[in-house]
Amino acid sequence: MRWVATAVAIAALCCAGSAAAGARALRVCADPNNMPFSNAKGEGFENKLAELIADRLGRELVYTWFPENTGYVPNTMGSNACDLVMGYAQGTGLIEDTNPYYYASYVLITRGDDAGLNGVTSLSDPRLKSKRIGLVARTPPASILAMNGLIANAKPFDDHSGGSQAALAQEMIAEIESGELDAGLLWGPIGGYYASRSSVPLTVVPLVKENAGPATFYGITLGVRPNDPQFKHQLNKVLAENSAEITAILQDYDVPVLDHDGEPVTSDGVTPPSP
C-alpha cells in the first residue's frame, strides 16, 4: 500500500529537531510521479492538501521528492529532509502521526452492468465464488481472499516489479472494463480515482464489513517528527478547522471518503442518510 512508510522514514523526521518546525519552510516528502496522490507538477490531492496546510501555517511549501519505489524516504538524505509525510496510516508506530484527516479502505470494483455482483459488500459473499478477481500481491485483501477460498481464480498484480501504482491500477481496471476480470481490489483512493476515469461505468464499494483477517479500513494522518508536540498540535488544529475543505479536495479526486465508522462522508463532513 502506498502509505506504508518504511523504517528509513524515521531518519528523515526524527532527527530534524524543533528548529525546523519554526522555520518558514514547510518541508513535505512526496513522490514526484504518484497520481492521484502527488506529482512534481502539484496535480495530486496530497499536493493540494500540502498547499492548504502551508497556507494556514503561513509557511512556504518546499518539497523533497522521493519516488516511493526506492523506499520512500531514503536514509541517505540524512536528517532534516522533511517535516511531513503525507497520507500516513494511523497507529503504525514507525513515526509520530497527527489525528486522522480522513478514513479510507480497500475497495471492490466491478462493472456497473454486472447484476450478478450488484450489492456485494464483503469478500465473504458467496456470489464471488468462481469469479475472476484482480488483486495487488501482498496486500490485506489478498489474505482475505485466501481465507474465503477465492485465490484459485484470482489474478495478482505485483507492485514490486518496478511499475508505478498508477500503471498497476489502470491495468487492472482495463481488464475489468474488458470483462477479463469480474472484479478488482485496490486501495480506495487509487481505485476511486481511476475507476471514475473508466470508459465504462464501474461500481466502487469500500470494504468495511470484513469480519475476519487483516484490517482493510484505516485512519489516514500526517506523519511527523516525534518530540515536537507544539508542531503536532498546530497541524491537528489546521486539520480540524479545515475538515470540510479537506474532504472536498479528496472528493474532487473521487476518493471514497469515510468516517470513523466506515460510512461515506459528504463534503460538509456529514454522513449521508441511508437510502
C-alpha positions as CSV (number, residue, x, y, z in Angstrom):
1,M,0.0,0.0,0.0
2,R,1.4,3.4,-1.0
3,W,1.1,4.9,2.5
4,V,3.2,2.3,4.3
5,A,6.3,4.1,5.2
6,T,9.4,2.1,5.8
7,A,11.7,2.4,8.8
8,V,14.0,4.7,6.9
9,A,11.3,7.4,7.1
10,I,12.3,7.8,10.7
11,A,15.7,9.1,9.7
12,A,14.2,11.9,7.8
13,L,11.8,13.0,10.5
14,C,13.1,12.0,14.0
15,C,16.4,13.9,13.8
16,A,15.1,17.1,12.3
17,G,14.6,18.8,15.7
18,S,12.3,21.5,16.7
19,A,14.2,24.2,14.8
20,A,12.7,23.0,11.5
21,A,9.2,23.5,12.9
22,G,9.8,27.1,13.5
23,A,11.4,27.7,10.0
24,R,9.4,29.5,7.3
25,A,9.7,26.5,5.0
26,L,7.3,23.6,5.4
27,R,9.2,20.6,4.1
28,V,7.0,17.9,2.7
29,C,8.2,14.5,1.5
30,A,6.2,13.4,-1.6
31,D,6.5,11.2,-4.7
32,P,7.0,13.2,-7.9
33,N,5.0,10.7,-10.0
34,N,2.3,9.0,-7.9
35,M,-1.1,10.2,-9.0
36,P,-3.7,10.7,-7.7
37,F,-1.6,11.4,-4.5
38,S,1.2,13.7,-5.8
39,N,3.4,14.6,-8.7
40,A,6.1,17.2,-9.4
41,K,3.5,19.4,-11.2
42,G,1.5,19.7,-8.0
43,E,-1.6,17.9,-9.5
44,G,-2.3,15.4,-6.8
45,F,-4.7,15.7,-3.9
46,E,-1.8,15.5,-1.4
47,N,-0.2,18.4,-3.2
48,K,-3.5,20.4,-2.7
49,L,-3.6,19.3,0.9
50,A,0.0,20.3,1.5
51,E,-0.7,23.7,-0.1
52,L,-3.7,24.2,2.2
53,I,-1.6,23.3,5.3
54,A,1.3,25.5,4.3
55,D,-1.1,28.4,3.7
56,R,-2.8,28.0,7.1
57,L,0.5,27.8,8.9
58,G,1.9,30.8,7.0
59,R,4.8,28.9,5.7
60,E,6.5,28.3,2.3
61,L,5.8,24.9,0.9
62,V,9.0,23.1,-0.1
63,Y,9.0,19.5,-1.5
64,T,11.6,16.9,-1.1
65,W,10.9,14.3,-3.8
66,F,11.3,10.6,-3.1
67,P,9.9,8.0,-5.6
68,E,8.2,5.5,-3.3
69,N,9.6,2.5,-5.2
70,T,13.0,3.5,-3.8
71,G,11.9,3.1,-0.2
72,Y,10.0,6.4,0.1
73,V,12.4,8.4,2.4
74,P,15.9,7.0,2.0
75,N,18.2,7.4,4.9
76,T,20.9,8.6,2.5
77,M,19.2,12.0,2.6
78,G,20.1,12.4,6.3
79,S,18.3,14.4,8.8
80,N,16.0,17.4,8.3
81,A,14.7,16.1,5.0
82,C,11.1,16.9,5.7
83,D,8.5,18.0,8.3
84,L,5.6,15.9,7.0
85,V,4.9,12.6,5.3
86,M,1.5,13.0,3.6
87,G,-1.0,10.1,3.8
88,Y,0.4,8.1,6.7
89,A,-1.6,5.3,8.3
90,Q,-2.6,5.9,11.9
91,G,-1.0,3.8,14.6
92,T,1.7,2.0,12.6
93,G,4.2,3.0,15.3
94,L,7.1,3.8,13.0
95,I,6.8,7.6,13.3
96,E,4.5,10.1,15.1
97,D,1.2,10.8,13.5
98,T,-1.5,13.5,13.7
99,N,-5.2,12.9,14.2
100,P,-6.7,11.3,11.1
101,Y,-7.8,13.8,8.4
102,Y,-9.8,11.1,6.6
103,Y,-10.6,7.4,6.7
104,A,-10.2,5.1,3.7
105,S,-10.4,1.4,2.9
106,Y,-9.6,-1.0,0.2
107,V,-12.4,-1.2,-2.4
108,L,-14.1,-3.8,-4.6
109,I,-14.5,-2.6,-8.2
110,T,-17.0,-4.2,-10.5
111,R,-18.7,-3.4,-13.8
112,G,-21.8,-1.3,-13.3
113,D,-23.8,-3.6,-15.5
114,D,-22.8,-6.8,-13.7
115,A,-26.1,-7.5,-12.0
116,G,-24.7,-10.7,-10.5
117,L,-22.3,-8.8,-8.3
118,N,-24.6,-5.9,-7.5
119,G,-24.8,-5.3,-3.8
120,V,-21.7,-7.3,-2.8
121,T,-20.1,-5.6,0.1
122,S,-17.8,-8.2,1.6
123,L,-15.3,-10.7,0.2
124,S,-17.1,-13.5,2.1
125,D,-20.1,-13.0,-0.2
126,P,-20.8,-16.4,-1.9
127,R,-21.5,-14.6,-5.2
128,L,-17.7,-14.1,-5.6
129,K,-17.1,-17.8,-5.8
130,S,-15.5,-18.7,-9.2
131,K,-15.2,-15.1,-10.1
132,R,-12.0,-13.7,-11.6
133,I,-10.7,-11.1,-9.2
134,G,-7.7,-8.9,-9.6
135,L,-5.7,-8.0,-6.5
136,V,-2.4,-6.4,-5.6
137,A,0.0,-9.0,-4.3
138,R,0.8,-8.9,-0.5
139,T,-2.0,-6.6,0.4
140,P,-4.6,-7.3,3.1
141,P,-7.4,-8.2,0.6
142,A,-5.1,-11.0,-0.7
143,S,-5.1,-12.7,2.7
144,I,-8.9,-12.3,3.0
145,L,-9.4,-13.8,-0.5
146,A,-7.3,-16.8,0.6
147,M,-9.4,-17.2,3.8
148,N,-12.6,-17.3,1.7
149,G,-11.2,-19.8,-0.9
150,L,-11.1,-17.3,-3.7
151,I,-7.4,-17.4,-4.6
152,A,-7.6,-20.1,-7.3
153,N,-9.3,-17.8,-9.8
154,A,-7.6,-14.6,-8.6
155,K,-5.1,-12.7,-10.7
156,P,-2.2,-11.0,-8.7
157,F,-0.7,-7.7,-9.9
158,D,2.8,-7.2,-8.5
159,D,3.6,-3.7,-7.3
160,H,7.3,-4.7,-6.8
161,S,8.1,-5.2,-10.4
162,G,9.2,-1.6,-10.9
163,G,5.9,-0.3,-12.3
164,S,4.0,2.6,-10.7
165,Q,0.9,2.2,-8.6
166,A,-0.9,4.2,-11.2
167,A,0.1,1.9,-14.0
168,L,-0.9,-1.2,-12.0
169,A,-4.4,0.3,-11.2
170,Q,-5.0,1.3,-14.8
171,E,-4.1,-2.2,-16.0
172,M,-6.4,-3.9,-13.5
173,I,-9.3,-1.5,-14.3
174,A,-8.8,-2.0,-18.1
175,E,-9.2,-5.8,-17.5
176,I,-12.4,-5.2,-15.5
177,E,-13.7,-3.0,-18.4
178,S,-13.0,-5.6,-21.0
179,G,-14.5,-8.5,-18.9
180,E,-11.2,-10.3,-18.5
181,L,-11.7,-9.7,-14.8
182,D,-15.1,-9.8,-13.0
183,A,-13.8,-7.6,-10.1
184,G,-10.7,-5.9,-8.8
185,L,-9.4,-4.9,-5.3
186,L,-7.4,-1.7,-4.9
187,W,-6.6,0.8,-2.2
188,G,-9.6,3.2,-2.1
189,P,-8.0,6.5,-3.2
190,I,-6.3,4.8,-6.2
191,G,-9.3,2.7,-7.1
192,G,-11.8,5.5,-6.8
193,Y,-9.7,7.9,-8.9
194,Y,-9.0,5.5,-11.8
195,A,-12.5,3.8,-11.7
196,S,-14.1,7.3,-12.2
197,R,-12.0,7.7,-15.3
198,S,-13.0,4.4,-16.8
199,S,-14.5,4.1,-20.3
200,V,-17.4,2.1,-18.9
201,P,-19.4,2.7,-15.6
202,L,-17.8,0.9,-12.7
203,T,-19.1,0.4,-9.1
204,V,-16.7,1.1,-6.3
205,V,-17.6,-0.5,-2.9
206,P,-15.5,0.2,0.3
207,L,-14.6,-3.0,2.1
208,V,-15.5,-2.1,5.6
209,K,-17.6,-5.1,6.5
210,E,-14.9,-7.8,6.7
211,N,-15.3,-9.8,9.9
212,A,-12.0,-11.8,9.8
213,G,-8.5,-11.3,8.5
214,P,-6.3,-8.2,8.4
215,A,-7.7,-4.7,8.6
216,T,-9.0,-3.1,5.3
217,F,-10.0,0.2,6.8
218,Y,-7.6,2.9,8.2
219,G,-7.4,6.4,9.5
220,I,-5.1,8.5,7.4
221,T,-2.9,11.0,9.1
222,L,0.2,13.2,8.6
223,G,3.5,11.5,9.6
224,V,5.5,14.0,11.7
225,R,8.7,14.1,13.8
226,P,8.5,12.8,17.4
227,N,9.2,15.0,20.3
228,D,7.6,18.1,18.8
229,P,4.1,18.3,20.4
230,Q,3.7,22.0,19.6
231,F,4.0,21.4,15.8
232,K,1.7,18.3,16.0
233,H,-0.9,20.5,17.9
234,Q,-0.7,23.1,15.2
235,L,-1.3,20.5,12.5
236,N,-4.2,19.0,14.3
237,K,-5.8,22.4,14.7
238,V,-5.4,23.0,10.9
239,L,-6.9,19.6,10.1
240,A,-9.9,20.2,12.5
241,E,-10.6,23.7,11.3
242,N,-10.5,22.8,7.6
243,S,-12.1,19.4,7.6
244,A,-14.9,20.3,5.1
245,E,-12.4,21.8,2.7
246,I,-10.1,18.8,3.0
247,T,-13.0,16.4,2.3
248,A,-14.0,18.5,-0.7
249,I,-10.4,18.2,-2.1
250,L,-10.4,14.4,-1.6
251,Q,-13.8,14.1,-3.3
252,D,-12.6,16.2,-6.3
253,Y,-10.3,13.2,-6.9
254,D,-13.1,10.7,-6.4
255,V,-11.6,9.4,-3.2
256,P,-14.2,7.3,-1.3
257,V,-14.0,9.3,2.0
258,L,-15.3,7.5,5.1
259,D,-16.0,8.5,8.7
260,H,-14.5,6.6,11.7
261,D,-17.3,4.1,11.4
262,G,-16.7,3.4,7.8
263,E,-19.7,5.3,6.5
264,P,-19.4,7.6,3.5
265,V,-18.9,11.3,4.1
266,T,-20.1,14.4,2.2
267,S,-18.0,17.5,1.5
268,D,-19.6,19.2,4.5
269,G,-18.3,16.4,6.8
270,V,-21.8,14.8,7.3
271,T,-22.6,11.2,6.8
272,P,-25.5,11.0,4.3
273,P,-28.6,9.1,5.3
274,S,-29.0,5.5,4.2
275,P,-31.2,5.2,1.1
